Amino acid sequence: RPPLVVGFAAETERVIEHATAKLARKGCDLVVANDVSPESGVMGGARNSVHLVTGAGVETWPTLDKDEVARRLV
């Protein structure tokens, strides 16, 4: 197992609930979750809002350019 395992959850409903379940199911240290429902405008858009889900809780980032989300994750 690598020292850090990050999962991703692209969800259309109950984003944090589904990401929390994935965290446990996959044994990840962190899940980066986002809402990709048509109403969110994420798919095909330039901006995104993500939730970082860990065993300690959830950190919700503000809506950012997708490049900035990627930069912050790295």
ZATIMI-365488 format. One record per residue: residue in three letters; x, y negated, z negated of N, C-alpha, C in turn; residue number from 1; chain. Coordinates in Angstrom, 1 decimal, padded with zeros to 4 digits. Example, Ala and Ser with C-alpha at 12.3 -4.5 7.8 and 13.67 -1.06 7.14 Angstrom:
BEGIN
R   r n.east n.north   n.up ca.east ca.north  ca.up c.east c.north   c.up   k c
R ALA  013.2   005.7 -007.8   012.3    004.5 -007.8  013.2   003.3 -007.8   1 A
R SER  012.8   002.2 -007.1   013.7    001.1 -007.1  012.9   000.0 -007.9   2 A
This chain:
BEGIN
R   r n.east n.north   n.up ca.east ca.north  ca.up c.east c.north   c.up   k c
R ARG  000.9   001.2  000.0   000.0    000.0  000.0  000.9  -001.2  000.0   1 A
R PRO  000.6  -002.2  000.9   001.4   -003.4  000.9  001.1  -004.2 -000.4   2 A
R PRO  002.0  -005.1 -000.8   001.8   -005.9 -002.0  000.5  -006.8 -002.0   3 A
R LEU  000.0  -007.1 -000.8  -001.2   -008.0 -000.6 -002.0  -007.4  000.5   4 A
R VAL -003.3  -007.1  000.2  -004.2   -006.6  001.2 -005.3  -007.6  001.3   5 A
R VAL -005.5  -008.2  002.5  -006.5   -009.2  002.8 -007.5  -008.7  003.8   6 A
R GLY -008.8  -008.8  003.4  -009.8   -008.3  004.3 -010.6  -009.6  004.8   7 A
R PHE -011.3  -009.3  005.9  -012.2   -010.4  006.4 -013.6  -009.9  006.6   8 A
R ALA -014.5  -010.8  006.3  -016.0   -010.5  006.4 -016.7  -011.6  007.1   9 A
R ALA -017.1  -011.3  008.3  -017.9   -012.2  009.1 -019.3  -011.7  009.0  10 A
R GLU -020.1  -012.5  008.3  -021.5   -012.1  007.9 -022.5  -013.0  008.4  11 A
R THR -023.7  -012.5  008.6  -024.9   -013.3  009.0 -025.9  -013.6  007.9  12 A
R GLU -025.7  -012.9  006.8  -026.6   -013.2  005.6 -025.9  -012.7  004.3  13 A
R ARG -026.3  -013.2  003.2  -025.7   -012.8  001.9 -024.2  -012.7  002.0  14 A
R VAL -023.5  -013.7  002.4  -022.1   -013.7  002.8 -021.3  -013.3  001.6  15 A
R ILE -021.4  -014.0  000.4  -020.6   -013.7 -000.7 -020.9  -012.3 -001.3  16 A
R GLU -022.2  -012.0 -001.3  -022.6   -010.6 -001.8 -021.9  -009.5 -001.0  17 A
R HIS -022.0  -009.6  000.3  -021.4   -008.6  001.2 -019.9  -008.6  001.1  18 A
R ALA -019.3  -009.8  001.0  -017.8   -009.9  000.9 -017.3  -009.2 -000.5  19 A
R THR -018.1  -009.5 -001.5  -017.7   -008.9 -002.8 -017.8  -007.3 -002.8  20 A
R ALA -018.8  -006.8 -002.1  -018.9   -005.4 -001.9 -017.8  -004.8 -001.1  21 A
R LYS -017.4  -005.6 -000.1  -016.3   -005.1  000.8 -015.0  -005.1  000.0  22 A
R LEU -014.8  -006.1 -000.8  -013.6   -006.2 -001.7 -013.4  -004.9 -002.5  23 A
R ALA -014.5  -004.5 -003.1  -014.4   -003.3 -003.9 -014.3  -002.0 -003.0  24 A
R ARG -015.1  -002.0 -002.0  -015.1   -000.8 -001.1 -013.8  -000.5 -000.4  25 A
R LYS -013.1  -001.6  000.0  -011.9   -001.5  000.8 -010.6  -001.6 -000.1  26 A
R GLY -010.8  -001.9 -001.3  -009.6   -002.1 -002.2 -008.7  -003.2 -001.9  27 A
R CYS -009.3  -004.3 -001.4  -008.6   -005.5 -001.0 -008.3  -006.4 -002.2  28 A
R ASP -007.2  -007.2 -002.1  -007.0   -008.2 -003.2 -007.8  -009.4 -002.9  29 A
R LEU -008.1  -009.7 -001.7  -008.8   -010.9 -001.3 -009.6  -010.6  000.0  30 A
R VAL -010.8  -011.2  000.0  -011.6   -011.1  001.3 -011.9  -012.6  001.7  31 A
R VAL -011.6  -012.9  002.9  -011.9   -014.2  003.5 -013.3  -014.0  004.2  32 A
R ALA -014.3  -014.7  003.7  -015.7   -014.5  004.2 -016.2  -015.7  004.8  33 A
R ASN -017.0  -015.5  005.9  -017.6   -016.7  006.5 -019.0  -016.3  007.1  34 A
R ASP -019.8  -017.3  007.3  -021.1   -017.1  007.8 -021.1  -017.3  009.3  35 A
R VAL -021.4  -016.3  010.1  -021.3   -016.4  011.5 -022.7  -016.3  012.2  36 A
R SER -023.7  -016.6  011.4  -025.1   -016.6  011.9 -025.2  -017.7  013.0  37 A
R PRO -026.1  -017.6  013.9  -026.3   -018.6  014.9 -026.5  -020.0  014.3  38 A
R GLU -027.1  -020.1  013.2  -027.4   -021.4  012.6 -026.1  -022.1  012.1  39 A
R SER -025.1  -021.4  011.8  -023.8   -021.9  011.3 -023.0  -022.7  012.3  40 A
R GLY -023.2  -022.3  013.6  -022.4   -023.0  014.6 -020.9  -022.6  014.7  41 A
R VAL -020.5  -021.6  013.9  -019.1   -021.2  013.8 -018.7  -020.5  015.1  42 A
R MET -019.5  -019.6  015.7  -019.1   -018.9  016.9 -019.1  -019.9  018.0  43 A
R GLY -018.0  -020.1  018.7  -017.8   -021.0  019.8 -017.6  -022.4  019.3  44 A
R GLY -017.6  -022.7  018.1  -017.4   -024.0  017.5 -016.0  -024.2  017.1  45 A
R ALA -015.6  -025.4  016.7  -014.3   -025.8  016.4 -014.0  -025.8  014.9  46 A
R ARG -015.1  -025.7  014.1  -015.0   -025.8  012.6 -015.5  -024.5  011.9  47 A
R ASN -015.1  -024.4  010.7  -015.5   -023.2  009.9 -015.4  -023.5  008.5  48 A
R SER -016.2  -022.8  007.7  -016.2   -022.9  006.2 -016.0  -021.5  005.7  49 A
R VAL -015.1  -021.2  004.9  -014.8   -019.9  004.4 -014.9  -019.9  002.8  50 A
R HIS -015.1  -018.6  002.3  -015.1   -018.3  000.9 -014.0  -017.3  000.7  51 A
R LEU -013.1  -017.6 -000.3  -012.1   -016.6 -000.7 -012.6  -015.9 -001.9  52 A
R VAL -012.8  -014.6 -001.7  -013.5   -013.7 -002.7 -012.4  -012.8 -003.3  53 A
R THR -012.2  -012.9 -004.6  -011.3   -012.0 -005.3 -012.0  -011.4 -006.5  54 A
R GLY -011.3  -010.5 -007.2  -011.9   -009.9 -008.4 -012.1  -011.0 -009.5  55 A
R ALA -011.4  -012.1 -009.4  -011.6   -013.2 -010.4 -012.7  -014.2 -010.1  56 A
R GLY -013.2  -014.1 -008.9  -014.3   -015.0 -008.5 -014.2  -015.5 -007.0  57 A
R VAL -014.9  -016.6 -006.8  -015.1   -017.1 -005.4 -014.6  -018.5 -005.3  58 A
R GLU -013.8  -018.8 -004.3  -013.3   -020.2 -004.0 -013.9  -020.5 -002.7  59 A
R THR -014.7  -021.6 -002.6  -015.4   -022.0 -001.4 -014.6  -023.2 -000.9  60 A
R TRP -014.1  -023.1  000.4  -013.4   -024.2  001.0 -014.4  -025.1  001.7  61 A
R PRO -014.1  -026.4  001.9  -015.0   -027.3  002.6 -014.9  -026.9  004.1  62 A
R THR -015.8  -027.4  004.9  -015.8   -027.2  006.3 -014.5  -027.9  006.9  63 A
R LEU -013.7  -027.1  007.7  -012.5   -027.6  008.2 -012.4  -027.1  009.7  64 A
R ASP -011.5  -027.8  010.4  -011.1   -027.3  011.8 -010.6  -025.9  011.6  65 A
R LYS -010.9  -025.0  012.6  -010.4   -023.6  012.5 -008.9  -023.5  012.4  66 A
R ASP -008.2  -024.4  013.0  -006.7   -024.4  012.9 -006.3  -024.7  011.5  67 A
R GLU -007.0  -025.6  010.8  -006.7   -025.9  009.4 -007.0  -024.7  008.5  68 A
R VAL -008.1  -024.0  008.7  -008.4   -022.8  008.0 -007.2  -021.8  008.1  69 A
R ALA -006.8  -021.6  009.3  -005.7   -020.6  009.6 -004.4  -021.1  008.9  70 A
R ARG -004.1  -022.4  009.0  -002.9   -022.9  008.4 -002.9  -022.7  006.9  71 A
R ARG -004.1  -023.0  006.2  -004.2   -022.8  004.8 -004.1  -021.3  004.4  72 A
R LEU -004.6  -020.4  005.2  -004.6   -019.0  004.9 -003.1  -018.5  004.9  73 A
R VAL -002.4  -019.0  005.9  -001.0   -018.6  006.0 -000.2  -019.1  004.8  74 A
